[in-house]
Amino acid sequence: MGFKREGQKPGGHKPFKKRRTLNEKVVRGAVPIDGENPTLEEANEFYDYMNKLKEDGATSDDACIKQIINTLKTHEAVILEHGHTCKMVEEIFKSRKEAQLLFLQNLFENNKEDAVTRVFFEKSASYTLESWLRTFATPIPEGYVDIIDKFIQYLNSSIQKVIYNPAASNLLRCILELIAITSKLKKEKSKKVKITSEGKKKYDKLEETHKKIVDSFLFDEFAFGLKDFAEHSYLIQDILKSCRFSYYDSIKNYFTNIWSNNSENAIISSLKNQNSAPVWECLIEFLKDEDVDLIKTLIKMNIIDLSLHNIGNFVVGKFLLFHKSISNDIFESILPNMDQFIQGNYHNILDAILAQAEVDSTFKDSLFKWFKSKYGKPSKGISYAKFLSDGLEDEYEVSSDNKISFNIQKLTPIKSKCMKSFFKLQPTGTSQFFESLSDKCFMELIGNRQGTALLEDFIGHFVEADIGADWLMEKLGENLENLLLGKSSIFVFLALWKTNLSLNKREEILKKIAECKQKSSAQHKYSRLMNDIHYQMYLENKKAWIRKYSPK
């Protein structure tokens, strides 16, 4: 028998949010009408209609979807113009490509051009249309080319407004990217995918339109220059991205124009600007090694200033990552500033330095020469405790039995990143570091998110997985439950469990877990862990695994 609270009125709980009303009628999700928007009442009526069908579960039926499309015919622009109806139609047509396509065809065929264009400037409509386009148009199928062409035609007719409106600009950028990807994939699969002669003409026309738009932005009508980088950053980036497959010369010529028409000081200021720098990163990423001599020289001349700047370091990092084969001199020049990159959390420059050390043995030697000068021999475990403690003597110690301890709070994400690289570059020293950790310090490590991330990676570097398991079990001793039930430490165990352990070793570990669970006062917390364990075993052994383990 149920019960109700004292003083509670019959009829159940009140809804969390009050339902809004329209003409004294309760309408869930409707928007209050104002005199400035005459289509809002119409949108509310369509919302009620679709919401009723959705709540009744009818929208899972194809016949119902067809009925909705027919009912909305000639009103598609109104639906997309208003956020609540736009979201509703997006939910109903989710994963229904044919319905989305038919809706878009009706949008262009049965609505006035100015009404459709106005929709593109609405944020909710822009992102709904983008999600639909990416669903069925990557690459653009032959039957959908006409729709894409209509989008471009309507956007191009209001291009002066489009480039200053985030929603419309986002839609244009999406379409340019889709055309570029389609062009690339069409060439790669030309022998596998049959295209009619009429379809070929449509694709060619689409590519010509794409090229005209690119040229208008980069060279002709708009000719975006350095001064436009900040205001039109996203648009310029996506235009350049859309050129990377078929129009490399456009990227190269645009870079040459920007470089020749601006002073070095103006370019350096742009490299340090939060909105302009991503455009430079885009150019650096797409240009070939033989075409970046100018910017390489500028970066090299200002390397200290740029590499230690909170924005400029992104450009330097991008250059080093994408042009590492011609950047040996730059790598050597920034190496003495490693400490500052670590303290400043300059991940992108550290990524480039560590990646270079993994492929260039000469630079690897230079890196560890720097390391040795700061923290000691890289083959000694204590050197890594010093590194993680910033070299501060009161933050680490070595006991009389050569056990290492350090302040776990000094472990940061960027230091973890460095240590993970050191596992590959200097396995002897890093292994000694973990083996020499005191029990207290090791338990603190598995209670720290950065510490567990470090251990997860370290576990995967054992030559034999069984040896890694023995090491971890021995290190934990009677503290196995701390690892198994910790919020982050459990991932260390799961990382171990997904390695190539022998079946005998798995059964040995399972016995220990079963014993641990039996003694535990929190047995209910083991259920999810055991599910993960049995699932992994089932994946590896299929019929040989009975899905449940009972200790013998």
C-alpha positions, 0 to 999 in steps of 0.5 A: 500500500502506498502512502503520501506526505502530509498535506499533499494534494491528490494528483501526484507531484507537481512538475519540476517546470511549470507548463507554459500556456497559449490562449489559456490552454496548457501547451508543453514546450510552447513559447509565449507569443509576442507581437513582433513574431507573427509565425510563432503561434503557427510554430507552437501549433506544429510543436503541439502536433509533433509532441503529441505524436512523439509522446504517443510513440507514433514517431517510430512508425514510418507512416507517421513520419511521412504524415508529419512531412506532408503536414509540415509541407510549405511550413518548413522554414517556420519550423526551422526558424524557431528553436523549440520546433527545430529541436523537435523535428531534429529529434523526430527525424534523427537517424532517418536520412530519407526523411531529412532529405525529403524535408530539405527538398520541400524546404527549398521547393515550397518556401520563399527564398528570403524565408529559407535564407533567414533560417540560415541565420538562426543558431538552432537551425544552422546546427540542425542543418549541419548535423543532417548534412554530415549524416547523409553527405560525407561524401555527398551522394549523387542524389543529394548534390542538388540540395547542396547546390541550393544551400550554396546558392542561397548562402551566396546570395547573402554572402556579405551578411553570412560572413558576419553571422556565426550561425550562417558562417558555420553552415557555409564552412560545413558545406565547403568542407563536405565538398572538399572531402567529396572531391577527394573521395570521389577521385580515390574511389572513381573506379569503384563508384559509378557516377552517371554523366549527368551526375558528373556534370553536377559534381563538376559544377559543385567543385567550380562553385567551391573554387569560386567561393575560395578565390573570392575569400582569399584573393578577389572580392573579400581578399582576407588579409592579415588584418582580417585574421582575428575577426574571420578566424574560423572562416579563413581556417575552414576555407584553407582546410577545404583547399588542402585536398585539391587546391594546394596552390591556393594555400601557398599563394595565399601565404605568399600574399600575406607574407609579402604585404605585411611587415615582420612586426605585424606578423609577429603580433599576429602570431601572438594574437589569440584569434589570429594564431590559429590561422597561422597554425592552419597555414603551417599544417598544410604547407609543405616543408619546401614552402615554409622557409620564410616563416621558419626563419622568422620563428628561429629569429624570435624563438625565445620570445615566441616559444615562451609566449602564452599564445605564440608557443602554439604556433611554434609547437605546430611548426615543430610537429609538422616540419620536424625534419627541417627543424633540428636547429630550432629543437636544439635552441629551445631545449635549454628552456624545457623547465619553463615549458613544463612550468608554463604547461606548454603541452604542444611544444613538449609534444613536439620535443618528446616526439622528436626524441623518439625518432632522432637519436641525436636529439634524444642524447641532447634531451638527456644531456639536459636532463642529466645537468638538471636532475642527475643520470637518467639511468638512476631512479632517484633522478626522476624523483628529482624531476617530479619534485622540480629539483627541490631537495625538501620535496623528495628523499631516499631512505637508508634502505634506498627507498624513494619518496617524493611529494605526490602533489608535485605530479602534474599532467605535463610531468606525467606526459614527460614520464610516459615518454621517458618510459620508452626513451629510458626504460632502465631508469624509469623502471628503477624509479618505480621499483624503488618507491617506498610502500607509503609513496606507492600507495599515495601514487595509486590514490592520485589521478595523475599517479594512476595514469602514470602507472597505467602506462607503465604497466603496458611497458613490461616485456612479459605481461605476467612479470608486470602482474607479479610486480604490481601484486608484490608491490601492493601486498595486503593493499590490493583492495585499495587498488580495486576499489579506488575511483582512479586506481581501478583503471590501473588494474583494468589496464593490467587485465587487458594486457596479454596475461596467461590464463594461469596468471589470470586465475592466480589473480582472480583467486587473490581478488576472491579472497580480498572480496571475502574479507572485505566489508564492501563486497557490494562494490565488487560487482562491476569490477567482476563484470569487467573481469569476466567480460574481458576473459570471455572476449579472449577465451570465448567458449573456454571461459564459463563467465563466472569464477569460483575459487577452487 
